[in-house]
């Protein structure tokens, strides 16, 4: 009798797991150490570029069709690549501060795909929930997949995530100190 109850319990647990997580798709883990995330931010007098490390991620497929994905970025790895020395260290520190991404209290950001639509051969229009500083907002972007590589380009409005420092949308008379609200992310993934 105990064995029957145990078997029934296992069947219910694993049976409900299988229903909640169908096996017909394939989840491909992303090689975080071989993937790159680059950023470019703009200001009145120019721009800055840099990198940020992907902590983990996976893309989900049904056959060869993209159906989902989720990623975690290590915000503490913000790195400016167009500056050197004290200028680089100062900007990196400022980007990590509460004026920008508050990485001490928000060490990661995440992106979870909520909708994927084919837009051409190997191309997809993706909508996802992007979380930065604990604030989640929808974003839409394009993804291209070729074999074991995927690329995406996102335009992110930082003010949606309470990153308002130097924003002309919130502060007057900034002049040439104005930093534009949107920044670009270019993601190259290896699976």
C-alpha positions in Angstrom: 0.0 0.0 0.0 2.8 2.4 0.9 4.6 1.6 -2.4 1.3 2.4 -4.3 0.9 5.7 -2.6 4.6 6.6 -3.2 4.2 5.6 -6.9 1.1 7.7 -7.3 2.8 10.7 -5.6 5.7 10.4 -8.0 3.4 10.1 -11.0 1.5 13.2 -9.9 4.6 15.3 -9.3 6.5 14.3 -12.5 3.3 14.1 -14.6 2.4 17.7 -13.6 6.0 18.8 -14.3 5.8 17.3 -17.8 2.5 19.1 -18.5 4.0 22.4 -17.3 7.2 21.9 -19.2 6.6 20.2 -22.5 9.5 18.3 -23.9 8.8 19.0 -27.6 11.2 22.1 -27.5 14.9 22.2 -27.1 16.7 24.6 -24.8 20.2 25.6 -26.0 22.4 27.1 -23.3 24.4 30.1 -24.4 28.2 30.0 -23.9 28.4 33.1 -21.8 32.2 33.4 -21.9 32.2 33.3 -25.7 29.3 35.7 -26.2 29.5 39.5 -26.2 27.2 42.3 -25.2 28.4 45.8 -26.3 26.7 49.1 -25.5 26.8 52.5 -27.0 25.4 55.6 -25.2 25.0 59.0 -26.7 25.4 62.5 -25.5 25.3 66.0 -27.2 29.0 66.1 -27.6 29.6 62.5 -28.7 29.2 58.9 -27.4 30.8 56.2 -25.3 31.1 52.5 -26.0 31.7 49.5 -23.8 30.9 45.9 -22.9 29.0 44.1 -20.2 29.3 40.4 -19.4 26.5 37.9 -20.0 26.1 35.8 -16.8 23.9 33.1 -18.3 21.3 32.5 -21.0 19.4 30.1 -23.2 17.4 30.1 -26.3 14.5 27.8 -26.8 13.6 26.1 -30.1 10.9 23.9 -31.6 12.9 22.2 -34.3 14.9 25.0 -35.9 12.3 27.7 -35.0 13.1 30.1 -32.2 10.3 30.0 -29.5 11.8 31.7 -26.4 14.8 32.7 -24.4 16.0 34.2 -21.2 19.2 35.9 -20.2 21.0 37.3 -17.1 23.6 40.1 -17.4 26.2 40.8 -14.7 25.8 44.5 -14.3 29.0 44.8 -12.1 31.0 44.2 -15.3 30.2 47.5 -17.0 33.3 48.3 -18.9 34.0 51.4 -21.0 36.1 50.6 -24.1 36.6 54.0 -25.7 38.4 55.6 -22.8 41.6 54.7 -20.8 43.2 55.5 -17.5 41.5 57.9 -15.1 38.8 58.9 -17.5 37.8 55.2 -18.0 37.9 54.5 -14.3 35.8 57.6 -13.5 33.1 56.7 -16.1 33.0 53.0 -15.1 32.5 54.1 -11.4 29.8 56.6 -12.3 27.9 54.0 -14.4 28.0 51.6 -11.4 26.8 54.3 -9.0 23.3 55.2 -8.0 23.3 58.0 -10.6 23.1 55.2 -13.2 22.7 51.4 -12.7 23.2 51.0 -8.9 25.1 47.8 -9.4 25.9 47.3 -5.7 22.2 46.8 -5.0 21.2 45.6 -8.5 24.1 43.3 -9.6 22.1 41.7 -12.4 19.6 42.6 -15.1 17.5 40.1 -17.0 15.6 39.6 -20.3 12.8 37.0 -20.7 11.2 36.5 -24.1 7.4 36.8 -24.0 6.6 36.5 -27.7 8.6 35.4 -30.8 7.4 35.8 -34.4 9.3 34.8 -37.5 10.0 37.8 -39.7 12.0 36.1 -42.4 14.5 33.3 -43.0 16.5 33.0 -39.7 15.0 36.3 -38.5 12.6 36.9 -35.6 10.7 39.9 -34.1 11.0 39.3 -30.3 9.1 41.0 -27.5 10.5 40.5 -24.0 10.5 41.7 -20.4 13.7 43.6 -19.7 14.5 44.1 -16.0 17.0 46.8 -14.9 17.3 48.1 -11.3 14.4 45.9 -10.4 12.1 47.6 -12.9 10.6 45.5 -15.6 9.4 46.9 -19.0 8.6 45.4 -22.3 11.1 45.8 -25.2 10.9 44.7 -28.8 13.9 43.8 -31.0 15.1 41.7 -33.9 17.1 38.4 -33.5 18.9 36.6 -36.3 20.1 33.0 -36.0 22.7 31.3 -38.1 23.8 27.8 -36.9 25.2 28.1 -33.4 25.3 31.9 -33.5 22.6 34.5 -32.7 22.7 38.3 -32.9 20.3 40.9 -31.6 20.2 44.7 -31.5 18.2 46.5 -28.8 17.5 50.2 -28.3 16.8 50.8 -24.6 15.3 53.9 -23.0 17.2 54.2 -19.7 14.6 56.5 -18.2 12.1 53.7 -18.1 14.4 52.0 -15.5 14.9 55.1 -13.3 18.2 56.0 -14.9 17.7 59.7 -15.3 21.1 61.3 -14.7 21.8 64.0 -17.3 18.5 63.4 -19.2 17.1 66.4 -21.0 13.7 64.8 -20.5 13.9 65.4 -16.8 16.3 68.2 -16.3 16.5 71.7 -17.8 19.5 73.7 -18.9 21.9 70.8 -19.2 23.3 72.2 -22.5 26.2 70.1 -23.8 26.1 67.9 -20.6 22.8 66.3 -21.9 23.0 62.5 -22.2 20.4 61.0 -24.5 17.8 58.7 -23.0 18.3 55.8 -25.4 21.3 53.6 -25.6 22.1 50.6 -27.9 22.9 47.1 -27.1 24.4 44.7 -29.6 24.4 41.1 -28.6 26.4 38.3 -30.2 25.6 34.9 -28.8 27.4 31.6 -29.1 25.5 28.4 -28.4 
